[in-house]
Amino acid sequence: MTTTTEILQWREYQIELRYDPDPYHQAARNGVAMAHLEIRCLRPARAALPISETGYRSVFMPDCYLKDYDSAADYVTQWLECAAQTREWQDSLDQARQLSLF
């Protein structure tokens, strides 16, 4: 299988998701694959996301982590929603709205 690229709209963010289900071709050798997700915020450009302060995240994980989701995009959307509930993300949104003199 090859890498797929999708554009997600999550809240006010446009996100590019690149997904490779088996970048090292391990499944053929040992039946276990390490999936690769590459997540990049496109709009606003390089804006922080709840899963990345820089708007970019690359993660390798066993492909079985994705089996309970309809797609890699569904997994990432759920990950973003869960991370957006944290106090840290809520505080960063509040700070972004607050004008500062310094």
Backbone hydrogen bonds, N-H to C=O, Kabsch-Sander energy under -0.5 kcal/mol:
donor,donor_aa,acceptor,acceptor_aa,energy
4,T,19,Y,-2.6
6,E,17,L,-2.7
8,L,6,E,-0.6
8,L,15,I,-3.7
10,W,8,L,-0.6
10,W,13,Y,-2.4
11,R,9,Q,-0.5
13,Y,10,W,-2.7
14,Q,43,R,-2.7
15,I,8,L,-3.0
15,I,13,Y,-0.6
16,E,40,R,-3.2
17,L,6,E,-3.2
18,R,16,E,-0.5
18,R,38,E,-2.7
19,Y,4,T,-2.8
20,D,36,H,-2.5
25,H,22,D,-1.6
29,R,26,Q,-0.7
30,N,26,Q,-3.0
31,G,26,Q,-0.6
31,G,27,A,-1.6
35,A,33,A,-0.7
35,A,61,M,-2.7
36,H,20,D,-2.9
37,L,59,V,-2.8
38,E,18,R,-2.6
39,I,57,R,-3.5
40,R,16,E,-2.3
41,C,55,G,-3.0
42,L,14,Q,-3.1
42,L,40,R,-0.6
43,R,14,Q,-1.6
46,R,41,C,-1.7
47,A,44,P,-2.0
49,L,52,S,-3.6
52,S,49,L,-1.7
57,R,39,I,-2.7
59,V,37,L,-2.7
61,M,35,A,-2.2
63,D,33,A,-2.7
65,Y,62,P,-2.1
66,L,63,D,-1.5
67,K,64,C,-1.1
69,Y,66,L,-2.0
75,Y,71,S,-2.0
76,V,72,A,-2.6
77,T,73,A,-2.5
78,Q,74,D,-2.3
79,W,75,Y,-2.3
80,L,76,V,-2.8
81,E,77,T,-2.4
82,C,78,Q,-2.4
83,A,79,W,-2.6
84,A,80,L,-2.2
85,Q,82,C,-1.3
86,T,83,A,-1.4
90,Q,86,T,-2.1
91,D,87,R,-2.7
92,S,88,E,-2.0
93,L,89,W,-2.1
94,D,90,Q,-2.2
95,Q,91,D,-2.5
96,A,92,S,-1.8
97,R,93,L,-1.6
98,Q,94,D,-1.5
